[in-house]
Amino acid sequence: MKCEVCGNDYDKTIEVIVEGDAHHYDSFECAIHALAPECAHCGCKVIGHGVQSGQEVYCCAHCASHAGVVGLHDRV
């Protein structure tokens, strides 16, 4: 299978099913590049829990506050 991101033809691709559609990647790095949401403030890939306000996803409460969101916390 060829990786959908980098095009590497690899015999041990990772298959990820998203809403019934199969996708193939040669590494977690390529899967993250293709599938992870981006922080609405800084643009980094959110590879974990992140925080959300409405439809917007942020990597942390700090970025959410810079975008004008109030009341979100990384820890309680």
PyMOL Python script that loads the backbone (N, CA, C, O; Angstrom):
from pymol import cmd

cmd.read_pdbstr("""\
ATOM      1  N   MET A   1       0.835  -1.195   0.000  1.00  0.00           N
ATOM      2  CA  MET A   1       0.000   0.000   0.000  1.00  0.00           C
ATOM      3  C   MET A   1       0.871   1.247   0.000  1.00  0.00           C
ATOM      4  O   MET A   1       1.968   1.257   0.558  1.00  0.00           O
ATOM      5  N   LYS A   2       0.372   2.282  -0.626  1.00  0.00           N
ATOM      6  CA  LYS A   2       1.061   3.572  -0.615  1.00  0.00           C
ATOM      7  C   LYS A   2       0.461   4.462   0.467  1.00  0.00           C
ATOM      8  O   LYS A   2      -0.750   4.482   0.687  1.00  0.00           O
ATOM      9  N   CYS A   3       1.348   5.197   1.136  1.00  0.00           N
ATOM     10  CA  CYS A   3       0.914   6.158   2.140  1.00  0.00           C
ATOM     11  C   CYS A   3       0.187   7.302   1.448  1.00  0.00           C
ATOM     12  O   CYS A   3       0.661   7.836   0.446  1.00  0.00           O
ATOM     13  N   GLU A   4      -0.959   7.669   1.988  1.00  0.00           N
ATOM     14  CA  GLU A   4      -1.757   8.749   1.402  1.00  0.00           C
ATOM     15  C   GLU A   4      -1.108  10.123   1.551  1.00  0.00           C
ATOM     16  O   GLU A   4      -1.443  11.048   0.811  1.00  0.00           O
ATOM     17  N   VAL A   5      -0.189  10.263   2.496  1.00  0.00           N
ATOM     18  CA  VAL A   5       0.441  11.564   2.726  1.00  0.00           C
ATOM     19  C   VAL A   5       1.744  11.692   1.949  1.00  0.00           C
ATOM     20  O   VAL A   5       1.917  12.629   1.171  1.00  0.00           O
ATOM     21  N   CYS A   6       2.657  10.756   2.159  1.00  0.00           N
ATOM     22  CA  CYS A   6       3.995  10.907   1.566  1.00  0.00           C
ATOM     23  C   CYS A   6       4.211  10.078   0.310  1.00  0.00           C
ATOM     24  O   CYS A   6       5.193  10.282  -0.403  1.00  0.00           O
ATOM     25  N   GLY A   7       3.304   9.143   0.030  1.00  0.00           N
ATOM     26  CA  GLY A   7       3.423   8.337  -1.177  1.00  0.00           C
ATOM     27  C   GLY A   7       4.369   7.157  -1.067  1.00  0.00           C
ATOM     28  O   GLY A   7       4.581   6.447  -2.050  1.00  0.00           O
ATOM     29  N   ASN A   8       4.944   6.930   0.111  1.00  0.00           N
ATOM     30  CA  ASN A   8       5.861   5.806   0.297  1.00  0.00           C
ATOM     31  C   ASN A   8       5.112   4.489   0.092  1.00  0.00           C
ATOM     32  O   ASN A   8       4.046   4.279   0.671  1.00  0.00           O
ATOM     33  N   ASP A   9       5.664   3.620  -0.721  1.00  0.00           N
ATOM     34  CA  ASP A   9       5.090   2.297  -0.943  1.00  0.00           C
ATOM     35  C   ASP A   9       5.677   1.372   0.117  1.00  0.00           C
ATOM     36  O   ASP A   9       6.849   1.004   0.043  1.00  0.00           O
ATOM     37  N   TYR A  10       4.864   0.996   1.103  1.00  0.00           N
ATOM     38  CA  TYR A  10       5.352   0.319   2.301  1.00  0.00           C
ATOM     39  C   TYR A  10       4.509  -0.913   2.563  1.00  0.00           C
ATOM     40  O   TYR A  10       3.290  -0.879   2.395  1.00  0.00           O
ATOM     41  N   ASP A  11       5.154  -2.015   2.977  1.00  0.00           N
ATOM     42  CA  ASP A  11       4.425  -3.261   3.200  1.00  0.00           C
ATOM     43  C   ASP A  11       3.779  -3.354   4.584  1.00  0.00           C
ATOM     44  O   ASP A  11       3.082  -4.329   4.865  1.00  0.00           O
ATOM     45  N   LYS A  12       3.991  -2.383   5.436  1.00  0.00           N
ATOM     46  CA  LYS A  12       3.422  -2.404   6.791  1.00  0.00           C
ATOM     47  C   LYS A  12       2.672  -1.104   7.091  1.00  0.00           C
ATOM     48  O   LYS A  12       2.892  -0.485   8.131  1.00  0.00           O
ATOM     49  N   THR A  13       1.802  -0.700   6.195  1.00  0.00           N
ATOM     50  CA  THR A  13       1.058   0.541   6.413  1.00  0.00           C
ATOM     51  C   THR A  13       0.102   0.408   7.587  1.00  0.00           C
ATOM     52  O   THR A  13      -0.278  -0.692   7.989  1.00  0.00           O
ATOM     53  N   ILE A  14      -0.270   1.551   8.119  1.00  0.00           N
ATOM     54  CA  ILE A  14      -1.269   1.638   9.181  1.00  0.00           C
ATOM     55  C   ILE A  14      -2.600   1.936   8.495  1.00  0.00           C
ATOM     56  O   ILE A  14      -2.703   2.874   7.706  1.00  0.00           O
ATOM     57  N   GLU A  15      -3.606   1.138   8.799  1.00  0.00           N
ATOM     58  CA  GLU A  15      -4.929   1.392   8.242  1.00  0.00           C
ATOM     59  C   GLU A  15      -5.785   2.045   9.310  1.00  0.00           C
ATOM     60  O   GLU A  15      -5.905   1.534  10.423  1.00  0.00           O
ATOM     61  N   VAL A  16      -6.378   3.180   8.965  1.00  0.00           N
ATOM     62  CA  VAL A  16      -7.257   3.900   9.882  1.00  0.00           C
ATOM     63  C   VAL A  16      -8.613   4.025   9.203  1.00  0.00           C
ATOM     64  O   VAL A  16      -8.708   4.486   8.066  1.00  0.00           O
ATOM     65  N   ILE A  17      -9.659   3.612   9.907  1.00  0.00           N
ATOM     66  CA  ILE A  17     -11.018   3.708   9.378  1.00  0.00           C
ATOM     67  C   ILE A  17     -11.661   4.971   9.953  1.00  0.00           C
ATOM     68  O   ILE A  17     -11.780   5.116  11.169  1.00  0.00           O
ATOM     69  N   VAL A  18     -12.075   5.880   9.071  1.00  0.00           N
ATOM     70  CA  VAL A  18     -12.727   7.118   9.477  1.00  0.00           C
ATOM     71  C   VAL A  18     -14.084   7.169   8.799  1.00  0.00           C
ATOM     72  O   VAL A  18     -14.179   7.240   7.574  1.00  0.00           O
ATOM     73  N   GLU A  19     -15.140   7.132   9.617  1.00  0.00           N
ATOM     74  CA  GLU A  19     -16.511   7.169   9.110  1.00  0.00           C
ATOM     75  C   GLU A  19     -16.717   6.150   7.988  1.00  0.00           C
ATOM     76  O   GLU A  19     -17.349   6.452   6.976  1.00  0.00           O
ATOM     77  N   GLY A  20     -16.175   4.934   8.176  1.00  0.00           N
ATOM     78  CA  GLY A  20     -16.360   3.844   7.219  1.00  0.00           C
ATOM     79  C   GLY A  20     -15.374   3.811   6.070  1.00  0.00           C
ATOM     80  O   GLY A  20     -15.356   2.841   5.312  1.00  0.00           O
ATOM     81  N   ASP A  21     -14.552   4.837   5.914  1.00  0.00           N
ATOM     82  CA  ASP A  21     -13.575   4.883   4.826  1.00  0.00           C
ATOM     83  C   ASP A  21     -12.197   4.507   5.343  1.00  0.00           C
ATOM     84  O   ASP A  21     -11.745   5.035   6.360  1.00  0.00           O
ATOM     85  N   ALA A  22     -11.522   3.590   4.640  1.00  0.00           N
ATOM     86  CA  ALA A  22     -10.180   3.155   5.037  1.00  0.00           C
ATOM     87  C   ALA A  22      -9.130   4.104   4.472  1.00  0.00           C
ATOM     88  O   ALA A  22      -9.198   4.503   3.309  1.00  0.00           O
ATOM     89  N   HIS A  23      -8.160   4.459   5.308  1.00  0.00           N
ATOM     90  CA  HIS A  23      -7.035   5.297   4.910  1.00  0.00           C
ATOM     91  C   HIS A  23      -5.763   4.574   5.305  1.00  0.00           C
ATOM     92  O   HIS A  23      -5.740   3.846   6.298  1.00  0.00           O
ATOM     93  N   HIS A  24      -4.685   4.776   4.518  1.00  0.00           N
ATOM     94  CA  HIS A  24      -3.434   4.053   4.761  1.00  0.00           C
ATOM     95  C   HIS A  24      -2.270   5.037   4.888  1.00  0.00           C
ATOM     96  O   HIS A  24      -2.108   5.956   4.086  1.00  0.00           O
ATOM     97  N   TYR A  25      -1.468   4.806   5.928  1.00  0.00           N
ATOM     98  CA  TYR A  25      -0.320   5.670   6.212  1.00  0.00           C
ATOM     99  C   TYR A  25       0.881   4.791   6.544  1.00  0.00           C
ATOM    100  O   TYR A  25       0.727   3.689   7.069  1.00  0.00           O
ATOM    101  N   ASP A  26       2.074   5.285   6.234  1.00  0.00           N
ATOM    102  CA  ASP A  26       3.270   4.488   6.523  1.00  0.00           C
ATOM    103  C   ASP A  26       3.816   4.753   7.919  1.00  0.00           C
ATOM    104  O   ASP A  26       4.750   4.077   8.349  1.00  0.00           O
ATOM    105  N   SER A  27       3.250   5.725   8.638  1.00  0.00           N
ATOM    106  CA  SER A  27       3.726   6.052   9.980  1.00  0.00           C
ATOM    107  C   SER A  27       2.640   6.808  10.731  1.00  0.00           C
ATOM    108  O   SER A  27       1.704   7.341  10.134  1.00  0.00           O
ATOM    109  N   PHE A  28       2.785   6.843  12.051  1.00  0.00           N
ATOM    110  CA  PHE A  28       1.872   7.661  12.850  1.00  0.00           C
ATOM    111  C   PHE A  28       2.029   9.130  12.484  1.00  0.00           C
ATOM    112  O   PHE A  28       1.055   9.883  12.501  1.00  0.00           O
ATOM    113  N   GLU A  29       3.238   9.536  12.156  1.00  0.00           N
ATOM    114  CA  GLU A  29       3.476  10.925  11.774  1.00  0.00           C
ATOM    115  C   GLU A  29       2.602  11.333  10.590  1.00  0.00           C
ATOM    116  O   GLU A  29       1.987  12.399  10.609  1.00  0.00           O
ATOM    117  N   CYS A  30       2.546  10.488   9.564  1.00  0.00           N
ATOM    118  CA  CYS A  30       1.712  10.808   8.400  1.00  0.00           C
ATOM    119  C   CYS A  30       0.229  10.771   8.752  1.00  0.00           C
ATOM    120  O   CYS A  30      -0.544  11.591   8.257  1.00  0.00           O
ATOM    121  N   ALA A  31      -0.177   9.823   9.606  1.00  0.00           N
ATOM    122  CA  ALA A  31      -1.581   9.757  10.028  1.00  0.00           C
ATOM    123  C   ALA A  31      -1.972  11.012  10.793  1.00  0.00           C
ATOM    124  O   ALA A  31      -3.054  11.562  10.588  1.00  0.00           O
ATOM    125  N   ILE A  32      -1.089  11.463  11.676  1.00  0.00           N
ATOM    126  CA  ILE A  32      -1.341  12.698  12.433  1.00  0.00           C
ATOM    127  C   ILE A  32      -1.440  13.879  11.487  1.00  0.00           C
ATOM    128  O   ILE A  32      -2.338  14.710  11.623  1.00  0.00           O
ATOM    129  N   HIS A  33      -0.533  13.964  10.536  1.00  0.00           N
ATOM    130  CA  HIS A  33      -0.548  15.056   9.568  1.00  0.00           C
ATOM    131  C   HIS A  33      -1.891  15.114   8.831  1.00  0.00           C
ATOM    132  O   HIS A  33      -2.426  16.195   8.588  1.00  0.00           O
ATOM    133  N   ALA A  34      -2.422  13.953   8.483  1.00  0.00           N
ATOM    134  CA  ALA A  34      -3.661  13.905   7.717  1.00  0.00           C
ATOM    135  C   ALA A  34      -4.920  14.062   8.563  1.00  0.00           C
ATOM    136  O   ALA A  34      -5.897  14.658   8.110  1.00  0.00           O
ATOM    137  N   LEU A  35      -4.906  13.535   9.784  1.00  0.00           N
ATOM    138  CA  LEU A  35      -6.154  13.406  10.532  1.00  0.00           C
ATOM    139  C   LEU A  35      -6.321  14.307  11.752  1.00  0.00           C
ATOM    140  O   LEU A  35      -7.449  14.640  12.115  1.00  0.00           O
ATOM    141  N   ALA A  36      -5.234  14.703  12.383  1.00  0.00           N
ATOM    142  CA  ALA A  36      -5.358  15.477  13.623  1.00  0.00           C
ATOM    143  C   ALA A  36      -5.886  16.886  13.329  1.00  0.00           C
ATOM    144  O   ALA A  36      -5.483  17.518  12.352  1.00  0.00           O
ATOM    145  N   PRO A  37      -6.784  17.363  14.176  1.00  0.00           N
ATOM    146  CA  PRO A  37      -7.265  18.736  13.981  1.00  0.00           C
ATOM    147  C   PRO A  37      -6.153  19.737  14.295  1.00  0.00           C
ATOM    148  O   PRO A  37      -5.204  19.424  15.013  1.00  0.00           O
ATOM    149  N   GLU A  38      -6.286  20.938  13.748  1.00  0.00           N
ATOM    150  CA  GLU A  38      -5.321  22.003  14.020  1.00  0.00           C
ATOM    151  C   GLU A  38      -5.908  22.975  15.035  1.00  0.00           C
ATOM    152  O   GLU A  38      -7.105  23.261  15.019  1.00  0.00           O
ATOM    153  N   CYS A  39      -5.052  23.474  15.913  1.00  0.00           N
ATOM    154  CA  CYS A  39      -5.461  24.481  16.880  1.00  0.00           C
ATOM    155  C   CYS A  39      -5.955  25.717  16.118  1.00  0.00           C
ATOM    156  O   CYS A  39      -5.281  26.212  15.215  1.00  0.00           O
ATOM    157  N   ALA A  40      -7.135  26.202  16.496  1.00  0.00           N
ATOM    158  CA  ALA A  40      -7.726  27.361  15.826  1.00  0.00           C
ATOM    159  C   ALA A  40      -6.940  28.643  16.067  1.00  0.00           C
ATOM    160  O   ALA A  40      -7.134  29.629  15.355  1.00  0.00           O
ATOM    161  N   HIS A  41      -6.046  28.643  17.073  1.00  0.00           N
ATOM    162  CA  HIS A  41      -5.255  29.843  17.348  1.00  0.00           C
ATOM    163  C   HIS A  41      -3.850  29.754  16.767  1.00  0.00           C
ATOM    164  O   HIS A  41      -3.454  30.616  15.982  1.00  0.00           O
ATOM    165  N   CYS A  42      -3.086  28.719  17.142  1.00  0.00           N
ATOM    166  CA  CYS A  42      -1.672  28.667  16.734  1.00  0.00           C
ATOM    167  C   CYS A  42      -1.411  27.756  15.545  1.00  0.00           C
ATOM    168  O   CYS A  42      -0.339  27.818  14.943  1.00  0.00           O
ATOM    169  N   GLY A  43      -2.377  26.910  15.198  1.00  0.00           N
ATOM    170  CA  GLY A  43      -2.225  26.059  14.020  1.00  0.00           C
ATOM    171  C   GLY A  43      -1.499  24.741  14.240  1.00  0.00           C
ATOM    172  O   GLY A  43      -1.358  23.959  13.300  1.00  0.00           O
ATOM    173  N   CYS A  44      -1.031  24.471  15.467  1.00  0.00           N
ATOM    174  CA  CYS A  44      -0.339  23.195  15.691  1.00  0.00           C
ATOM    175  C   CYS A  44      -1.347  22.050  15.665  1.00  0.00           C
ATOM    176  O   CYS A  44      -2.539  22.256  15.893  1.00  0.00           O
ATOM    177  N   LYS A  45      -0.862  20.848  15.387  1.00  0.00           N
ATOM    178  CA  LYS A  45      -1.725  19.671  15.391  1.00  0.00           C
ATOM    179  C   LYS A  45      -2.078  19.310  16.830  1.00  0.00           C
ATOM    180  O   LYS A  45      -1.204  19.277  17.697  1.00  0.00           O
ATOM    181  N   VAL A  46      -3.333  19.045  17.080  1.00  0.00           N
ATOM    182  CA  VAL A  46      -3.789  18.669  18.413  1.00  0.00           C
ATOM    183  C   VAL A  46      -3.736  17.148  18.494  1.00  0.00           C
ATOM    184  O   VAL A  46      -4.566  16.448  17.915  1.00  0.00           O
ATOM    185  N   ILE A  47      -2.734  16.653  19.229  1.00  0.00           N
ATOM    186  CA  ILE A  47      -2.493  15.212  19.321  1.00  0.00           C
ATOM    187  C   ILE A  47      -2.779  14.765  20.748  1.00  0.00           C
ATOM    188  O   ILE A  47      -1.893  14.228  21.413  1.00  0.00           O
ATOM    189  N   GLY A  48      -3.918  14.961  21.196  1.00  0.00           N
ATOM    190  CA  GLY A  48      -4.263  14.628  22.569  1.00  0.00           C
ATOM    191  C   GLY A  48      -5.634  15.184  22.840  1.00  0.00           C
ATOM    192  O   GLY A  48      -6.477  15.248  21.945  1.00  0.00           O
ATOM    193  N   HIS A  49      -5.856  15.581  24.057  1.00  0.00           N
ATOM    194  CA  HIS A  49      -7.194  16.015  24.428  1.00  0.00           C
ATOM    195  C   HIS A  49      -7.533  17.404  23.922  1.00  0.00           C
ATOM    196  O   HIS A  49      -8.636  17.603  23.414  1.00  0.00           O
ATOM    197  N   GLY A  50      -6.654  18.353  24.035  1.00  0.00           N
ATOM    198  CA  GLY A  50      -6.986  19.708  23.632  1.00  0.00           C
ATOM    199  C   GLY A  50      -8.208  20.213  24.377  1.00  0.00           C
ATOM    200  O   GLY A  50      -8.673  19.576  25.323  1.00  0.00           O
ATOM    201  N   VAL A  51      -8.723  21.346  23.956  1.00  0.00           N
ATOM    202  CA  VAL A  51      -9.949  21.912  24.525  1.00  0.00           C
ATOM    203  C   VAL A  51     -10.806  22.399  23.365  1.00  0.00           C
ATOM    204  O   VAL A  51     -10.301  22.655  22.272  1.00  0.00           O
ATOM    205  N   GLN A  52     -12.104  22.523  23.613  1.00  0.00           N
ATOM    206  CA  GLN A  52     -13.014  22.907  22.548  1.00  0.00           C
ATOM    207  C   GLN A  52     -14.007  23.934  23.046  1.00  0.00           C
ATOM    208  O   GLN A  52     -14.490  23.865  24.177  1.00  0.00           O
ATOM    209  N   SER A  53     -14.303  24.894  22.173  1.00  0.00           N
ATOM    210  CA  SER A  53     -15.342  25.877  22.429  1.00  0.00           C
ATOM    211  C   SER A  53     -16.189  25.962  21.167  1.00  0.00           C
ATOM    212  O   SER A  53     -15.710  26.397  20.120  1.00  0.00           O
ATOM    213  N   GLY A  54     -17.437  25.549  21.267  1.00  0.00           N
ATOM    214  CA  GLY A  54     -18.269  25.476  20.075  1.00  0.00           C
ATOM    215  C   GLY A  54     -17.654  24.477  19.099  1.00  0.00           C
ATOM    216  O   GLY A  54     -17.380  23.336  19.468  1.00  0.00           O
ATOM    217  N   GLN A  55     -17.441  24.898  17.871  1.00  0.00           N
ATOM    218  CA  GLN A  55     -16.837  24.035  16.861  1.00  0.00           C
ATOM    219  C   GLN A  55     -15.320  24.180  16.783  1.00  0.00           C
ATOM    220  O   GLN A  55     -14.666  23.425  16.063  1.00  0.00           O
ATOM    221  N   GLU A  56     -14.756  25.133  17.508  1.00  0.00           N
ATOM    222  CA  GLU A  56     -13.317  25.393  17.453  1.00  0.00           C
ATOM    223  C   GLU A  56     -12.552  24.494  18.424  1.00  0.00           C
ATOM    224  O   GLU A  56     -12.975  24.298  19.563  1.00  0.00           O
ATOM    225  N   VAL A  57     -11.421  23.949  17.964  1.00  0.00           N
ATOM    226  CA  VAL A  57     -10.552  23.110  18.780  1.00  0.00           C
ATOM    227  C   VAL A  57      -9.253  23.875  19.013  1.00  0.00           C
ATOM    228  O   VAL A  57      -8.714  24.495  18.096  1.00  0.00           O
ATOM    229  N   TYR A  58      -8.758  23.825  20.240  1.00  0.00           N
ATOM    230  CA  TYR A  58      -7.515  24.492  20.612  1.00  0.00           C
ATOM    231  C   TYR A  58      -6.588  23.469  21.261  1.00  0.00           C
ATOM    232  O   TYR A  58      -7.051  22.506  21.872  1.00  0.00           O
ATOM    233  N   CYS A  59      -5.289  23.676  21.129  1.00  0.00           N
ATOM    234  CA  CYS A  59      -4.337  22.742  21.733  1.00  0.00           C
ATOM    235  C   CYS A  59      -4.307  22.883  23.249  1.00  0.00           C
ATOM    236  O   CYS A  59      -3.953  21.936  23.951  1.00  0.00           O
ATOM    237  N   CYS A  60      -4.675  24.061  23.764  1.00  0.00           N
ATOM    238  CA  CYS A  60      -4.638  24.292  25.210  1.00  0.00           C
ATOM    239  C   CYS A  60      -5.537  25.494  25.545  1.00  0.00           C
ATOM    240  O   CYS A  60      -5.961  26.243  24.665  1.00  0.00           O
ATOM    241  N   ALA A  61      -5.808  25.646  26.839  1.00  0.00           N
ATOM    242  CA  ALA A  61      -6.637  26.760  27.295  1.00  0.00           C
ATOM    243  C   ALA A  61      -5.957  28.095  27.032  1.00  0.00           C
ATOM    244  O   ALA A  61      -6.634  29.100  26.811  1.00  0.00           O
ATOM    245  N   HIS A  62      -4.626  28.120  27.053  1.00  0.00           N
ATOM    246  CA  HIS A  62      -3.881  29.352  26.784  1.00  0.00           C
ATOM    247  C   HIS A  62      -4.206  29.874  25.378  1.00  0.00           C
ATOM    248  O   HIS A  62      -4.493  31.059  25.207  1.00  0.00           O
ATOM    249  N   CYS A  63      -4.160  28.991  24.375  1.00  0.00           N
ATOM    250  CA  CYS A  63      -4.493  29.413  23.009  1.00  0.00           C
ATOM    251  C   CYS A  63      -5.956  29.819  22.900  1.00  0.00           C
ATOM    252  O   CYS A  63      -6.285  30.779  22.204  1.00  0.00           O
ATOM    253  N   ALA A  64      -6.834  29.093  23.583  1.00  0.00           N
ATOM    254  CA  ALA A  64      -8.252  29.448  23.557  1.00  0.00           C
ATOM    255  C   ALA A  64      -8.468  30.839  24.135  1.00  0.00           C
ATOM    256  O   ALA A  64      -9.260  31.616  23.603  1.00  0.00           O
ATOM    257  N   SER A  65      -7.764  31.161  25.233  1.00  0.00           N
ATOM    258  CA  SER A  65      -7.930  32.491  25.833  1.00  0.00           C
ATOM    259  C   SER A  65      -7.414  33.583  24.905  1.00  0.00           C
ATOM    260  O   SER A  65      -7.989  34.671  24.858  1.00  0.00           O
ATOM    261  N   HIS A  66      -6.342  33.315  24.166  1.00  0.00           N
ATOM    262  CA  HIS A  66      -5.836  34.290  23.194  1.00  0.00           C
ATOM    263  C   HIS A  66      -6.815  34.504  22.045  1.00  0.00           C
ATOM    264  O   HIS A  66      -6.800  35.548  21.392  1.00  0.00           O
ATOM    265  N   ALA A  67      -7.662  33.514  21.805  1.00  0.00           N
ATOM    266  CA  ALA A  67      -8.680  33.639  20.764  1.00  0.00           C
ATOM    267  C   ALA A  67      -9.969  34.252  21.298  1.00  0.00           C
ATOM    268  O   ALA A  67     -10.948  34.384  20.564  1.00  0.00           O
ATOM    269  N   GLY A  68      -9.970  34.631  22.589  1.00  0.00           N
ATOM    270  CA  GLY A  68     -11.133  35.285  23.176  1.00  0.00           C
ATOM    271  C   GLY A  68     -12.077  34.375  23.932  1.00  0.00           C
ATOM    272  O   GLY A  68     -13.111  34.830  24.422  1.00  0.00           O
ATOM    273  N   VAL A  69     -11.745  33.102  24.038  1.00  0.00           N
ATOM    274  CA  VAL A  69     -12.595  32.165  24.774  1.00  0.00           C
ATOM    275  C   VAL A  69     -12.322  32.320  26.264  1.00  0.00           C
ATOM    276  O   VAL A  69     -11.166  32.384  26.680  1.00  0.00           O
ATOM    277  N   VAL A  70     -13.370  32.379  27.063  1.00  0.00           N
ATOM    278  CA  VAL A  70     -13.214  32.479  28.516  1.00  0.00           C
ATOM    279  C   VAL A  70     -13.771  31.226  29.177  1.00  0.00           C
ATOM    280  O   VAL A  70     -14.701  30.599  28.670  1.00  0.00           O
ATOM    281  N   GLY A  71     -13.185  30.874  30.321  1.00  0.00           N
ATOM    282  CA  GLY A  71     -13.725  29.781  31.118  1.00  0.00           C
ATOM    283  C   GLY A  71     -13.128  28.409  30.870  1.00  0.00           C
ATOM    284  O   GLY A  71     -13.484  27.464  31.573  1.00  0.00           O
ATOM    285  N   LEU A  72     -12.237  28.256  29.904  1.00  0.00           N
ATOM    286  CA  LEU A  72     -11.620  26.954  29.675  1.00  0.00           C
ATOM    287  C   LEU A  72     -10.336  26.851  30.485  1.00  0.00           C
ATOM    288  O   LEU A  72      -9.588  27.821  30.606  1.00  0.00           O
ATOM    289  N   HIS A  73     -10.088  25.679  31.035  1.00  0.00           N
ATOM    290  CA  HIS A  73      -8.898  25.443  31.840  1.00  0.00           C
ATOM    291  C   HIS A  73      -8.253  24.140  31.408  1.00  0.00           C
ATOM    292  O   HIS A  73      -8.948  23.183  31.067  1.00  0.00           O
ATOM    293  N   ASP A  74      -6.907  24.095  31.419  1.00  0.00           N
ATOM    294  CA  ASP A  74      -6.217  22.859  31.119  1.00  0.00           C
ATOM    295  C   ASP A  74      -6.321  21.873  32.282  1.00  0.00           C
ATOM    296  O   ASP A  74      -6.361  20.660  32.075  1.00  0.00           O
ATOM    297  N   ARG A  75      -6.365  22.399  33.495  1.00  0.00           N
ATOM    298  CA  ARG A  75      -6.486  21.571  34.701  1.00  0.00           C
ATOM    299  C   ARG A  75      -7.450  22.211  35.676  1.00  0.00           C
ATOM    300  O   ARG A  75      -7.648  23.426  35.671  1.00  0.00           O
ATOM    301  N   VAL A  76      -8.044  21.381  36.511  1.00  0.00           N
ATOM    302  CA  VAL A  76      -8.932  21.921  37.550  1.00  0.00           C
ATOM    303  C   VAL A  76      -8.290  21.727  38.904  1.00  0.00           C
ATOM    304  O   VAL A  76      -8.867  22.110  39.922  1.00  0.00           O
TER     305      VAL A  76
END
""", "prot")
cmd.dss("prot")
cmd.show_as("cartoon", "prot")
cmd.util.cbc("prot")
cmd.orient("prot")
